[in-house]
Amino acid sequence: MTSRVAGYATIFVSCLAQLIVTVDMTVLYLAVPELSVQLGASSVSMLWIVDVYGFTMAGLLVTMGNLGDRVGRRRMLVCGVIGFAVASVLTAYAPTAELLIVARALLGVAGAAILPATTSLLRVVFTTQRARTAAVGASAGVSAAGFAVGPILGGVLLNQFWWGSVFLVNVPIALLILAAAKFIPESRAPQRLRLDVASVLLSVIGVVAVVYTIKTGFLVGLWHPDVLSALLVGLLALGLFARRQLRLPTPLIDLRLFRSREFTTSVGSNLVAVFTLSAFGFIISQYFQLVREWTPLEAGLAYVPGALAAVVAGGVLAPTAINRIGRGYAVALGLLLAALGFGLLAGVQAYSPYALVVVAQVAVGAGAGLTLTVTGDTILGTVPRDRAGAAAAISVTAYELGGSLGIAVIGSVLSGIYRAQLVLPQGVPQAVAERVRESFSAAVATGLPEPAAAAVQAAATDAYLSGIRTSMMVSAAITVLLALVVVRFLRGVPKVIEQDAALEQDSPLGT
């Protein structure tokens, strides 16, 4: 087996694996209405159907990343992909909401095995700066595009088939991954590492509790007893986890990694970049379907420009940007491009030209692809190869937390401004008014006679657009501030980061 074949196989597998795991985070958004009808799921059940995948995956990423370092990253990848395919079939044919929740949880377990393994394999197979950055760029670009591909795929399939089809498409992709994985060399940490069970339990409890707090707190209120209890449990578990890691000879997470300015800034940048990216994807989806009243297929296809921009920026532009302007300025450039896209969408109206939305999408997609590639490469480049799985798990956990925070926080800002700005016409029945204040989607089908129905929808649309504009301004401000922080802390980071200089000549795809 040549190193070049192994390199191409690793990139191919990493891109497909990142795609199916990321797509499954967003593919259900368009299927929610049909799911609630077909399975008779309650609102609480629907929340669990959508969120349990992310909860499970976030809680197990650190554990799975370390298991990969110990038992073999390729082996962990193969097991995860097989599990993902089986869980996809179970999900597609789940007859009840309860079984669908269980199947989605199994998808999360498999996804947690896949993501750190694919990322760490890139670090192991590609040992030189140029090759690794190109490989990470392709993977990061596809991962960023996955936020857009989910609605695209969901729209196309739901236009022709039933809701389960959005999961069955994972099966042939999984078979392609398994076929290509045969050409990837196995790798694991050189020394025999013991997996500390107490650390595993504390990390799972802590991360799941924090993610639950983030997602639920903005739905029922941050001061709700359940939310406060979850936050307390999460902080306590993470505190005990950190204390234990500092005392173990072979910790689950080496907290000393965070002493590195490059590592810490890159992880934080990943989290905030995904925060704003997920919020953008959520709001654009709502805009297309609720404001413009496009079909799921039309709304899905409208994401294509942003998805393409993410792939091109991550795979093509990132290596050049690092070499020309350095890592700090490359990340800042990506963040400023995303901020430009947010700023453009801050001026959106009910029937703004689609060209405006396209330009905004391309700016955000290109900025996200560039940012996630450079920060991802920096994270992997600053750690030794034998800890690649653990570092990848930290990076992916930040990615998941950023996605949860983005939808929860920006979605709550949008909802809060919508309710505050909503001024309904006189004479609207109390029951209708309450439904419309609770959800903008209720304004589209009030059941009122004309012209009252049109007046209610117009008032709700104006309030909702006000929320979109403010949310995008908040996202732009956050992104610009992060760009300033990145320039401050990553400006002096070397363009070339090599932890294993002796292995450079063995890197596939050139040097």
C-alpha positions, 0 to 999 in steps of 0.5 A, a space after each residue: 500500500 503506498 502512502 499516496 493511496 492511503 492519503 487519498 483514502 483518508 481524505 475520501 473517508 473523512 469527507 464522507 464521514 463528516 458529511 453524514 454525521 453533520 447532515 444528520 444534525 440538520 436533516 430533520 428540521 424540514 421533516 418535523 411537520 410530517 413526523 409529528 403527523 405520522 407518529 403522533 409525536 407530542 411537542 416534548 417527544 419532538 424535542 427529544 427526537 431532534 436533540 437526543 442525537 446531539 446530546 448523546 454524541 456530545 457526551 461521548 466524544 471525549 470518551 470515543 476519541 480516547 478509545 480510538 487512541 487506545 484500541 485503534 483509530 481505524 478500528 473505531 471508525 469502522 465500528 462507528 460507521 457500521 453502527 451508524 448504518 444500522 442505526 439509520 435503518 432503525 431510525 428510518 423504520 421506527 414505528 413510534 416516537 419512543 423508538 425513534 428517540 432510541 434509534 436517534 440516540 444510537 446514531 449519536 453513539 455511532 457519530 461520537 465514534 466516527 468524528 474524532 477517529 476521522 479527524 485524528 487519522 488526518 493528523 496521523 496520516 498527513 505529517 507535513 504542514 502543507 499536506 495536513 492543511 489541505 486534508 483538514 481543509 477538505 474535511 472542514 469544508 465538507 463539515 461546514 457545508 453539511 449544515 447546508 446539505 442537510 436541508 438540501 437533502 431533506 428537501 429533495 427527499 421529502 419532495 418525493 418520499 416519506 420522512 424515513 428516506 432522509 436516514 436510509 441515504 446514510 447506508 450506501 454512503 457508509 458502504 463507500 466509507 467501509 470500502 475505502 477504509 481498507 486502504 487506511 493504515 491502523 494507528 494507536 498510541 504507542 504506549 498502553 493507555 488505561 481508560 479511567 471509568 470514573 473520568 468517562 462517567 464524569 465527562 459524559 454527565 458533565 457535557 450532557 448536562 451542560 448541553 441540556 442546560 443550553 438547549 432547554 434553558 432558552 425554551 423554558 427559561 434559565 431559572 426553571 428548576 430543571 435547568 438550574 439542577 442540570 447546570 449545577 450537576 454539569 458544573 459539578 461533574 466537570 469540576 470533578 472531572 478536571 480535578 481528576 485529570 490533573 491527578 491521573 498519569 494518563 488522563 482522559 483529557 490532558 488539560 495541559 494542552 490548554 496551556 498552549 495559546 494556539 490550542 486554546 484560541 483555536 478551540 474557542 474560535 471553533 466554538 464561536 464560529 460554529 455558534 454563528 454558523 448554526 444560527 445563520 443556517 437556522 434563521 435562513 431556513 426559517 426565512 425561506 420557508 416561513 417568510 418567503 413561503 418556499 417549499 422544502 425542496 426550494 428552501 433546500 436548493 437555496 443553500 447550494 451557494 453557501 455549501 459550495 463556498 464552504 468547500 472551496 474556501 476550506 479545501 483550496 483557499 486555506 493553505 494559500 491564506 496560511 502561507 501568505 498572511 499567517 494563521 492569525 490573519 487567515 482566521 480573522 479574514 474568515 471571521 470578517 467574511 462571515 461577519 460581512 454575510 451576517 451584515 448583509 442579511 441584517 438588511 433583509 426584507 420580505 421579498 429582498 432579491 435572492 441575489 442578496 441572500 446568495 451573496 450573504 450565504 457565499 460570504 458566510 460559507 467561505 468565512 466558515 470554511 476558511 476559519 474552521 480549516 485553519 483552526 482545525 489544522 492548528 489544533 491538530 498541529 500543536 499536539 503529538 500524534 499519539 494524542 490526536 484522538 483526544 485533541 480531535 475530541 476536544 475540537 469536535 466537542 467545542 463544535 457541538 457546543 457551538 452548534 447548540 449554543 448558536 441555535 439556542 441563543 440566537 433562536 431565543 433572541 429572534 423569538 424574544 424580539 418577534 414577541 416584543 415587536 408584534 403588534 396585532 390588529 384590533 379584533 383578533 380573537 384571543 386564542 388566535 393572538 396567543 398562538 401567533 405570539 407563541 410561533 410565527 408559523 401560526 400566523 400563516 394559517 390563522 383560519 381568519 377570514 380575509 382581510 383579517 388573515 392577511 393583516 395578521 400575517 403582515 404584522 407577524 412578518 414585520 416582527 419576525 423580520 425585525 428579529 432576523 435583522 437584530 439576530 444577524 447584527 448580534 452575530 456580526 458583532 460577535 464575529 468581529 470581536 472574535 476576529 480581533 481576539 484571534 489577531 491578538 493571540 494567533 498573530 505570532 503562531 508559526 505558519 508551519 507547525 510540525 510536532 513530528 519533524 522526523 516523519 515529514 518525508 513519509 507524508 502522502 500527497 507531497 510535502 
